[in-house]
Amino acid sequence: MRLRHKPWAADKLMQYPQYVIQNPEQHKGQWSKVFGNDHPLHIEVGTGKGQFIVGMAKANPEINYIGIELQNSVIVSALDRIIEEELPNVKLLNVDGEKLREFFEKGDVSRVYLNFSDPWPKNRHEKRRLTYKTFLKLYEDVLVDGGEIHFKTDNQGLFEYSLTSFSEYGLLLKYVSLDLHNSDYPDNIMTEYEEKFSARGQRIYRCEVKYPTNNREAE
């Protein structure tokens, strides 16, 4: 589907600095000041139109959330959702998710969400997959010790690849579902893509992995 360009989107994003954080590199290591509390911080890389991140923020007021999306014509829809809900515990970054180290320091983030990422199915594009080893290192560099990645996709090939990538990197598998919507997983918050795919009867895959702590103990 071709992305519909919204020439007014950039201006609108600038009009709501309480939700869309400008110059996020200035808050590196100090995100608790942005939110005004010391709650754990969870981020979604590739937040799209924001249905998931806003749903999570509504369901978990004791957690701070940041949705990261490069396309301003997409993230402006997430902004509309936040404005409507007036949620104090969710912010947006209109930035490239590959530059997380510029915005977060080690320990800033407790959990990373990857939802329905581009599968990049061709072998020559492996390094672009958000579960490739260089991205796993990127997340590790901003997560707390023992931080987690929660991953959902409708793409079986990407899911199988990601499980292998997680294992080879040394991550610890906490949860896996090969058919999320026919499982007993509680309180699942769906993304826009997830609603569309599941309505077609497509299987949704989910896993949760944890980085080992320094003493290599797992929960």
HELIX and SHEET records of a PDB file:
HELIX    1   1 ALA A    9  MET A   14  1                                   6    
HELIX    2   2 PRO A   24  HIS A   27  5                                   4    
HELIX    3   3 TRP A   31  PHE A   35  1                                   5    
HELIX    4   4 GLN A   51  ALA A   59  1                                   9    
HELIX    5   5 ASN A   72  GLU A   85  1                                  14    
HELIX    6   6 GLY A   97  LYS A   99  5                                   3    
HELIX    7   7 LEU A  100  PHE A  103  1                                   4    
HELIX    8   8 ASN A  123  ARG A  128  5                                   6    
HELIX    9   9 LYS A  133  GLU A  140  1                                   8    
HELIX   10  10 GLN A  156  TYR A  169  1                                  14    
HELIX   11  11 LEU A  180  ASN A  182  5                                   3    
HELIX   12  12 GLU A  192  ALA A  199  1                                   8    
SHEET    1   A 7 VAL A  90  LEU A  93  0                                        
SHEET    2   A 7 ASN A  64  ILE A  68  1                                        
SHEET    3   A 7 LEU A  41  VAL A  45  1                                        
SHEET    4   A 7 VAL A 109  ASN A 115  1                                        
SHEET    5   A 7 LEU A 143  THR A 153  1                                        
SHEET    6   A 7 TYR A 205  LYS A 210 -1                                        
SHEET    7   A 7 LEU A 172  SER A 177 -1                                        
END                                                                             
